[in-house]
Amino acid sequence: MGVLYNARHYGYSLVRALSESGSISLKEGTVYPILARLDRDGLVRSEWVESDQGPPRRYYALTLSGRELFDELSQELALLVSMVKQRWDAGDEPAHEGKKLAVRKA
């Protein structure tokens, strides 16, 4: 979702963007089921765009709902990361006191 936050992508360009760092190895067949589910859930929208280099491509972009969910999940991930990094020495007050992670059911 983060790759689609500021730019739209078609399947292969999305795989390339995700794989650029070298830490993730994906194939196009992996992302299409995910994109289809995000589309069904209203988190991404897709549109066919004519291409000068071959057949039309289906581009994907986050919807407003997708952006809102991504922002919310990013905050929760940052909280989770801070909790994991927190030193739990005896007597230390956790830096995240009063904050709770939301648990979602699919």
Secondary structure, DSSP 8 states (H G I E B T S, - for coil): -TTTTTS-EEHHHHHHHHHTTSS----HHHHHHHHHHHHHTTSEEEEEEEETTEEEEEEEEE-HHHHHHHHHHHHHHHHHHHHHH----TT---TTTT--------
